[in-house]
Amino acid sequence: MSCHQTNKSVVLAFYKAIESANEETIGEVIKEFTSEDYQFFGVHPFNELSGAEKVTEVFWKPFMHAFQSLQRRQDVFMAGESIVDGDNWVTSMGHFMGLFDNDWLGIPRSRKIAMVRYADFNCVENGKIVKTGFFCDIINVMNQVGINPLPPETGHSFIYPGPRTHDGVMLDEHPKAEADKTISVLNQMIDDLSALNVSANDSYPPEVLARTWHDNMTWYGPAGIGATTTITRYQEQHSYPFRQGLTDKVFNGHVTRFAEGDYACFFGWPNLSNTPSGGFLGFPGGTIRADMRVVDVYRREGDKLSENWVIIDIPYWLKQQGLDILERTQKIVNPSC
């Protein structure tokens, strides 16, 4: 068994133990599966946490208190060696499903099913999880209970499906040659976008994307931006608003980037820095430079990318500019929380 298959087994056992736990016992699970110097990198308001106890108290206990009968529903599960530094990672992407029975982050409970979209990156060393990158779409949870803290989105957000091919949960190991093909296409796409940042060509022709994307590609963006499909509609509903609304864009690199089979993924801390001088997300332009934490999961089909699931830590990006949408939402819709 390769190290990647061994690491998958560790993470799958971790996930099974989480589903069997409750808010009183979750701390024992986190401690059992993580190293003494465990580091957690989560979306705002969790941010950077050190040690199993802190991660339990800040994230897992409130999360499990809010969402009862919790299930993890994976759409992608993969492992590989990061091209950034050679560390070995396991990534899971999908939704948590649970009964939203108690308030969470000031968002009022619905007592109905809620789906929490997530992407979870775990770095494994010697049978222990040493680092986690955890992203979830908090704004999408707000939307599910009838709260929209942002102006109307350019795309359309909903409960997103997994891969069209239904082969994203890779319990068996895939040939390295396929991963090499996938990472090669991904790297070319990143290089093309970085070149646009340097040139500031924010009204680029569709042929630039067509080098690495299928014409009928689908992009599943975070709530506040939404999903879109086909290159031309993607440009209209996300890429042009993003590129034209944000100036001085700088790519900062990734914590991890790897591929397995037809799938690839990465996250950064932060990925990008930019200034919303042209306005973004329907907000007026501003001069405050801010960092973006982003996670991407891709599916390749043939020699091009076909699907892309994206979570951007929009609450963190806005907070750097003086707008805390979690605090503001709580004061308006749930002031007694």
Beta strands, then each sheet from edge to edge (+ up, - down):
strand 1: 34-42
strand 2: 48-50
strand 3: 67-81
strand 4: 88-100
strand 5: 113-125
strand 6: 128-136
strand 7: 213-220
strand 8: 227-229
strand 9: 247-251
strand 10: 256-260
strand 11: 263-267
strand 12: 272-275
strand 13: 290-292
strand 14: 294-301
strand 15: 304-312
sheet 1: 2+ 1- 6- 5+ 4- 3+
sheet 2: 8+ 7- 15- 14+ 11- 10+
sheet 3: 9+ 12- 13+
end
